[in-house]
Each structure stands twice: as structure tokens, then as C-alpha cells.
Amino acid sequence: MADYNQKKGNKFVINVITDLDKNNKIYKDLSKLVKFHKPKTNKNLASFYRNMGVVISPSHFETYGNVAKEALASGTPAMVNSNMGVSETFNVLGLNDWIISFDSVKFVYDKIDGMIGETVNSDVRDKMKDLYVPQKIFNQIITILTTST
């Protein structure tokens, strides 16, 4: 994505949160193409997400994917891969168009370009507040655990 963005004239600033050491070869090579940030504290995450145009989670193995859900809660659109656990949440929230395949860099780039400037609808954020508050989630977990034994 970073190479493609460079070929397209660096239309986007690509931000990456990582704890990679600055002396790491990957860090050195990519730092010419992306802006690296140190991991954020919980206190600073919402502000970071709100300053992003779109958050992408292209993982092929992430069991859930809190980053994408945190971005949504902050009002920032996010795109996730269909095999991430959080894609179920996106379906429930009616965000099916934001569940994509990351197989084509051009497709993802164009999708990002089309989403820049969008925000997460307040109805979606209200639904998240209703469905995903810790008390409800913990009660669901307890129900599952007590009925499974």
C-alpha cells in the first residue's frame, strides 16, 4: 500500500502504530513511505483515531480486531477483512460495505479514497454503545460459560 501510495503521488499520509525499533531494517525502509507512531495509551487512542481519515485492518488472522471497533467508536470509518472476528460486529452494525478483501492494493486504495471525509453515523455509534457496553458483554460471557458446563 505504501509503495502504491508513493506511485500515486503520496495522496495519503499512511500512519502506522508500532513498537518496532528504529534500527530495524523494515522500520528504516518503510519510514520513507509511512509515518510511524509509538503505541498509544488508552487515554490518547480516541484522539488519534479521530485524526485519521480511515483505519484499515487487513489482517488475515486477527481473532477479533479491537482497533477497527475503537476507530468506529471514535467516529472514524474502518475497513476490515472478512475473516476477522470484528467483521461480525460490522455486519450487526450494517457496515457490510466496510468488510472488504485486501487482495488488491488498487481496490483498497480506491476504497480508501472514496471513504475519506466520511464519518461513522451517530446511529451506528449509538447502537455500539447499546450493544457493546462491558456490562452486557460480561453478562453474555457469563451466560455462555454457565450454560456450557
C-alpha positions in Angstrom: 0.0 0.0 0.0 2.8 2.4 0.9 4.6 1.7 -2.4 1.3 2.2 -4.4 0.6 5.4 -2.5 4.0 6.7 -3.4 3.4 5.8 -7.1 0.2 7.8 -6.9 2.0 10.9 -5.6 1.6 10.2 -1.9 -2.0 11.3 -1.9 -2.4 9.8 1.6 -0.4 10.0 4.8 -0.1 6.4 6.0 0.2 6.2 9.8 1.4 3.0 11.5 1.4 2.4 15.2 4.3 0.1 16.1 6.9 -0.7 18.7 9.4 -1.6 16.1 12.9 -0.4 16.9 14.1 2.5 14.8 17.2 0.5 13.9 15.1 -2.4 12.4 15.7 -2.6 8.7 11.9 -2.8 8.0 11.4 0.4 10.1 14.2 2.2 8.2 12.9 1.1 4.8 9.3 1.9 5.5 9.9 5.2 7.3 10.5 6.8 3.9 6.9 5.9 3.0 4.9 6.0 6.2 4.7 7.9 9.4 5.4 5.7 12.4 3.9 6.3 15.8 4.7 4.7 19.2 1.9 2.7 20.8 -0.7 5.0 22.3 -2.1 5.0 25.8 -5.8 4.3 26.2 -6.2 8.0 27.1 -4.8 9.1 23.7 -6.4 6.5 21.4 -9.7 8.2 20.7 -7.9 11.4 19.7 -5.5 9.5 17.4 -8.4 7.7 15.7 -10.4 10.9 15.3 -7.4 12.4 13.4 -7.3 9.5 10.9 -9.3 9.6 7.7 -9.8 5.8 7.5 -8.4 2.9 9.6 -7.7 -0.3 7.8 -7.3 -3.7 9.4 -6.1 -6.0 6.7 -5.3 -9.0 9.0 -5.9 -12.5 7.7 -5.6 -14.0 11.2 -6.8 -11.5 13.8 -9.2 -13.3 16.1 -11.2 -10.1 16.8 -9.8 -6.7 15.9 -10.4 -4.1 18.6 -8.6 -1.4 16.6 -11.4 -1.3 14.0 -14.1 -1.1 16.6 -12.3 1.5 18.6 -12.0 3.6 15.4 -15.7 3.3 14.8 -16.5 4.4 18.3 -14.3 7.4 17.8 -16.3 8.3 14.6 -13.6 7.2 12.1 -14.5 4.7 9.3 -12.7 1.4 9.3 -12.3 -1.4 6.8 -11.8 -5.0 7.9 -11.1 -8.3 6.3 -14.0 -10.7 6.2 -12.1 -13.4 8.3 -11.6 -11.1 11.2 -13.9 -11.7 14.2 -14.9 -8.0 14.2 -16.5 -8.4 10.8 -19.5 -10.0 12.7 -19.8 -6.7 14.6 -19.6 -4.8 11.3 -22.5 -6.9 9.9 -24.6 -6.3 13.0 -24.0 -2.6 12.7 -24.9 -2.6 9.0 -21.4 -1.8 7.9 -21.1 -4.6 5.3 -19.6 -2.3 2.7 -16.6 -1.8 5.0 -15.9 -5.5 5.1 -13.6 -6.0 2.2 -10.9 -8.1 0.6 -7.4 -6.8 0.8 -6.2 -8.9 -2.1 -6.0 -5.9 -4.5 -3.9 -2.9 -3.4 -5.6 -0.8 -6.1 -9.1 -1.8 -4.8 -8.2 -0.9 -1.2 -6.6 2.4 -2.3 -9.7 3.3 -4.3 -12.0 2.3 -1.4 -9.9 4.5 1.0 -10.1 7.4 -1.5 -13.9 7.1 -1.6 -14.2 7.0 2.2 -12.0 10.0 3.1 -14.2 12.6 4.7 -16.9 10.1 5.8 -17.7 9.7 9.5 -19.4 7.0 11.4 -23.1 7.7 11.6 -24.3 8.6 15.0 -27.0 5.8 14.8 -24.2 3.3 14.4 -22.3 4.8 17.3 -25.4 4.7 19.5 -26.0 1.1 18.6 -22.4 0.3 19.6 -23.0 2.0 22.9 -26.1 -0.1 23.4 -24.8 -3.5 22.3 -21.2 -3.4 23.4 -21.0 -1.9 26.8 -18.9 -4.0 29.1 -21.8 -5.0 31.4 -23.7 -6.5 28.5 -20.7 -8.3 27.1 -19.7 -9.7 30.6 -23.3 -10.9 31.2 -23.2 -12.6 27.8 -19.9 -14.3 28.6 -21.2 -15.4 32.0 -24.4 -16.8 30.4 -22.3 -18.7 27.8 -20.0 -20.1 30.5 -22.7 -21.1 32.9 -24.9 -22.8 30.2 -21.9 -24.6 28.7 -20.9 -26.6 31.8 
